[in-house]
Amino acid sequence: MKSVFWMVVVLGVALIIQEAGGADECSTVTALVSACASFVNYGTPDPIPGAPCCVAMMTLSNVASSTGVETRQSVCRCMMDLITTYNPNATAIATLPGFCGVSLGFTIDPNTDCE
C-alpha cells in the first residue's frame, strides 16, 4: 500500500496529513475542528475571530492552502467525512469557516466534489 505524507508547518507546529492508498488520515482535521466542539455540539457560542475555534479554522485554512491541491482535496474529504459522520451537526461544521472569516479553498455544501 502506498502512503503519501504532507508535512505543513503552521505557526511553528508541524502538522502531518497522510494519504494512505487513497484513504485520508483525518486526525489533524478532526483535532482542529474539535476546537469548535461547543459550537458544533450545541450551536453556541458563535465562533468569533481570535477565539480558539477560529484560530483552529485559520490553521486548517493554512493547511489546506499551503501545500497544493492534494492537501486541499484531502482536507475537503476529511471535512465532508466529519459532516457525514456528525450529520445532525452538519450545518454547524459547514458554517465554521464563514463564522471565522476564512476560506478553506472549497465550498462546503451537500454536493461538494473534493476532486
Contact map, one row per residue, 1 for C-alpha under 8 A:
1110000000000000000110000000000000000000000000000000000000000000000000000000000000000000000000000000000000000000000
1111000000000000000110000000000000000000000000000000000000000000000000000000000000000000000000000000000000000000000
1111100000000000011110000000000000000000000000000000000000000000000000000000000000000000000000000000000000000000000
0111110000000000011100000000000000000000000000000000000000000000000000000000000000000000000000000000000000000000000
0011111000000001111000000000000000000000000000000000000000000000000000000000000000000000000000000000000000000000000
0001111100000001110000000000000000000000000000000000000000000000001000100000000000000000000000000000000000000000000
0000111110000111100000000000000000000000000000000000000000000000000000000000000000000000000000000000000000000000000
0000011111000111000000000000000000000000000000000000000000000010011000000000000000000000000000000000000000000000000
0000001111111110000000000000000000000000000000000000000000000000000000000000000000000000000000000000000000000000000
0000000111111110000000000000000000000000000000000000000000100110000000000000000000000000000000000000000000000000000
0000000011111000000000000000000000000000000000000000000000000000000000000000000000000000000000000000000000000000000
0000000011111100000000000000000000000000000000000000000000000000000000000000000000000000000000000000000000000000000
0000000011111110000000000000000000000000000000000000000000000000000000000000000000000000000000000000000000000000000
0000001111011111000000000000000000000000000000000000000000000000000000000000000000000000000000000000000000000000000
0000001111001111100000000001000000000000000000000000000000000010000000000000000000000000000000000000000000000000000
0000111100000111110000000001000000000000000000000000000000000000000000000000000000000000000000000000000000000000000
0000111000000011111000011111000000000000000000000000000000000000000000100100000000000000000000000000000000000000000
0011110000000001111100011100000000000000000000000000000000000000000000000000000000000000000000000000000000000000000
0011100000000000111111111000000000000000000000000000000000000000000000000100000000000000000000000000000000000000000
1111000000000000011111111000000000000000000000000000000000000000000000000000000000000000000000000000000000000000000
1110000000000000001111100000000000000000000000000000000000000000000000000000000000000000000000000000000000000000000
0000000000000000001111110000000000000000000000000000000000000000000000000000000000000000000000000000000000000000000
0000000000000000001111111000000000000000000000000000000000000000000000000000000000000000000000000000000000000000000
0000000000000000111101111100000000000000000000000000000000000000000000000100110000000000000000000000000000000000000
0000000000000000111100111111000000000000000000000000000000000000000000000000010000000000000000000000000000000000000
0000000000000000110000011111110000000000000000000000000000000000000000000010010000000000000000000000000000000000000
0000000000000000100000001111111000000000000000000000000000000000000000000000000000000000000000000000000000000000000
0000000000000011100000001111111100000000000000000000000000000000000000000000000000000000000000000000000000000000000
0000000000000000000000000111111110000000000000000000000000010000000000000010011000000000000000000000000000000000000
0000000000000000000000000111111111000000000000000000000000000000000000000000010001000000000000000000000000000000000
0000000000000000000000000011111111100000000000000000000000000000000000000000000000000000000000000000000000000000000
0000000000000000000000000001111111110000000000000000100110110000000000000000000000000000000000000000000000000000000
0000000000000000000000000000111111111000000000000000100110000000000000000000000000000000000010000000000000000000000
0000000000000000000000000000011111111000000000000000000000000000000000000000000000000000000000000000000000000000000
0000000000000000000000000000001111111000000000000001100100000000000000000000000000000000000000000000000000000000000
0000000000000000000000000000000111111111000000100001110000000000000000000000000000000000000000000000000000000000000
0000000000000000000000000000000011111111100000000000000000000000000000000000000000000000000000000000000000000000000
0000000000000000000000000000000000011111111110000000000000000000000000000000000000000000000000000000000000000000000
0000000000000000000000000000000000011111111111100000000000000000000000000000000000000000000100000000000000000000000
0000000000000000000000000000000000011111111100000000000000000000000000000000000000000000100110000000000000000000000
0000000000000000000000000000000000001111111000000000000000000000000000000000000000000000100000000000000000000000000
0000000000000000000000000000000000000111111100000000000000000000000000000000000000000000000000000000000000000000000
0000000000000000000000000000000000000111111111000000000000000000000000000000000000000000000100000000000000000000000
0000000000000000000000000000000000000111011111000000000000000000000000000000000000000000000000000000000000000000000
0000000000000000000000000000000000000110001111100000000000000000000000000000000000000000000000000000000000000000000
0000000000000000000000000000000000000010001111110000000000000000000000000000000000000000000000000010000000000000000
0000000000000000000000000000000000010010000011111010110000000000000000000000000000000000000000010011000000000000000
0000000000000000000000000000000000000000000001111110110000000000000000000000000000000000000000000011000000000000000
0000000000000000000000000000000000000000000000111110011000000000000000000000000000000000000000000011100000000000000
0000000000000000000000000000000000000000000000011111111000000000000000000000000000000000000000000000000000000000000
0000000000000000000000000000000000000000000000111111111000000000000000000000000000000000000000000000000000000000000
0000000000000000000000000000000000110000000000000111111100000000000000000000000000000000000000000000000000000000000
0000000000000000000000000000000110110000000000110111111110000000000000000000000000000000000000000000000000000000000
0000000000000000000000000000000000010000000000111111111111000000000000000000000000000000000000011001000000000000000
0000000000000000000000000000000000000000000000001111111111100000000000000000000000000000000000000000000000000000000
0000000000000000000000000000000110100000000000000001111111110000000000000000000000000000000000000000000000000000000
0000000000000000000000000000000110000000000000000000111111111000000000000000000000000000000000011001010000000000000
0000000000000000000000000000000000000000000000000000011111111100000000000000000000000000000000000001010000000000000
0000000001000000000000000000000100000000000000000000001111111110000000000000000000000000000000000000000000000000000
0000000000000000000000000000100100000000000000000000000111111111000000000000000000000000000000000000000100000000000
0000000000000000000000000000000000000000000000000000000011111111100000000000000000000000000000000000011110000000000
0000000001000000000000000000000000000000000000000000000001111111110000000000000000000000000000000000000100000000000
0000000101000010000000000000000000000000000000000000000000111111111000110000000000000000000000000000000000000000000
0000000000000000000000000000000000000000000000000000000000011111111100111010000000000000000000000000000110000000000
0000000000000000000000000000000000000000000000000000000000001111111110110000000000000000000000000000000110000000000
0000000100000000000000000000000000000000000000000000000000000111111100000000000000000000000000000000000000000000000
0000010100000000000000000000000000000000000000000000000000000011111111110000000000000000000000000000000000000000000
0000000000000000000000000000000000000000000000000000000000000001111111110000000000000000000000000000000000000000000
0000000000000000000000000000000000000000000000000000000000000000101111111000000000000000000000000000000000000000000
0000000000000000000000000000000000000000000000000000000000000000001111111100000000000000000000000000000000000000000
0000010000000000100000000000000000000000000000000000000000000011101111111110000000000000000000000000000000000000000
0000000000000000000000000000000000000000000000000000000000000011101111111111000000000000000000000000000110000000000
0000000000000000000000000000000000000000000000000000000000000001000011111111100000000000000000000000000000000000011
0000000000000000101000010000000000000000000000000000000000000000000001111111110000000000000000000000000000000000010
0000000000000000000000000100100000000000000000000000000000000001000000111111111000000000000000000000000000000000000
0000000000000000000000000000000000000000000000000000000000000000000000011111111100000000000000000000000001000000010
0000000000000000000000010000000000000000000000000000000000000000000000001111111110000000000000000000000000000000010
0000000000000000000000011100110000000000000000000000000000000000000000000111111111000000000000000000000000000000000
0000000000000000000000000000100000000000000000000000000000000000000000000011111111100000000000000000000000000000000
0000000000000000000000000000000000000000000000000000000000000000000000000001111111110000000000000000000000010001000
0000000000000000000000000000000000000000000000000000000000000000000000000000111111111000000000000000000000000000000
0000000000000000000000000000010000000000000000000000000000000000000000000000011111111100000010000000000000000000000
0000000000000000000000000000000000000000000000000000000000000000000000000000001111111110110011000000000000000000000
0000000000000000000000000000000000000000000000000000000000000000000000000000000111111110010000000000000000000000000
0000000000000000000000000000000000000000000000000000000000000000000000000000000011111110000000000000000000000000000
0000000000000000000000000000000000000000000000000000000000000000000000000000000001111111110000000000000000000000000
0000000000000000000000000000000000000000000000000000000000000000000000000000000000111111110000000000000000000000000
0000000000000000000000000000000000000000000000000000000000000000000000000000000000000111111000000000000000000000000
0000000000000000000000000000000000000001100000000000000000000000000000000000000000100111111110000000000000000000000
0000000000000000000000000000000000000000000000000000000000000000000000000000000000110111111111000000000000000000000
0000000000000000000000000000000000000000000000000000000000000000000000000000000000000001111111100000000000000000000
0000000000000000000000000000000000000011001000000000000000000000000000000000000000000000111111110000000000000000000
0000000000000000000000000000000010000001000000000000000000000000000000000000000001100000111111110000000000000000000
0000000000000000000000000000000000000000000000000000000000000000000000000000000000100000011111111000000000011000000
0000000000000000000000000000000000000000000000000000000000000000000000000000000000000000001111111110000000000000000
0000000000000000000000000000000000000000000000100000010010000000000000000000000000000000000111111111000000000000000
0000000000000000000000000000000000000000000000000000010010000000000000000000000000000000000001111111111100000000000
0000000000000000000000000000000000000000000000000000000000000000000000000000000000000000000000111111111000000000000
0000000000000000000000000000000000000000000001111000000000000000000000000000000000000000000000111111110000000000000
0000000000000000000000000000000000000000000000111000010011000000000000000000000000000000000000011111110000000000000
0000000000000000000000000000000000000000000000001000000000000000000000000000000000000000000000001111111000000000000
0000000000000000000000000000000000000000000000000000000011001000000000000000000000000000000000001111111100000000000
0000000000000000000000000000000000000000000000000000000000001000000000000000000000000000000000001100111111000000000
0000000000000000000000000000000000000000000000000000000000011101100000010000000000000000000000001000011111100000000
0000000000000000000000000000000000000000000000000000000000001001100000010000000000000000000000000000001111100000000
0000000000000000000000000000000000000000000000000000000000000000000000000001000000000000000000000000001111110000010
0000000000000000000000000000000000000000000000000000000000000000000000000000000000000000000000000000000111111001000
0000000000000000000000000000000000000000000000000000000000000000000000000000000100000000000001000000000001111101000
0000000000000000000000000000000000000000000000000000000000000000000000000000000000000000000001000000000000111111000
0000000000000000000000000000000000000000000000000000000000000000000000000000000000000000000000000000000000011111000
0000000000000000000000000000000000000000000000000000000000000000000000000000000000000000000000000000000000001111100
0000000000000000000000000000000000000000000000000000000000000000000000000000000100000000000000000000000000111111110
0000000000000000000000000000000000000000000000000000000000000000000000000000000000000000000000000000000000000011111
0000000000000000000000000000000000000000000000000000000000000000000000001101100000000000000000000000000001000001111
0000000000000000000000000000000000000000000000000000000000000000000000001000000000000000000000000000000000000000111
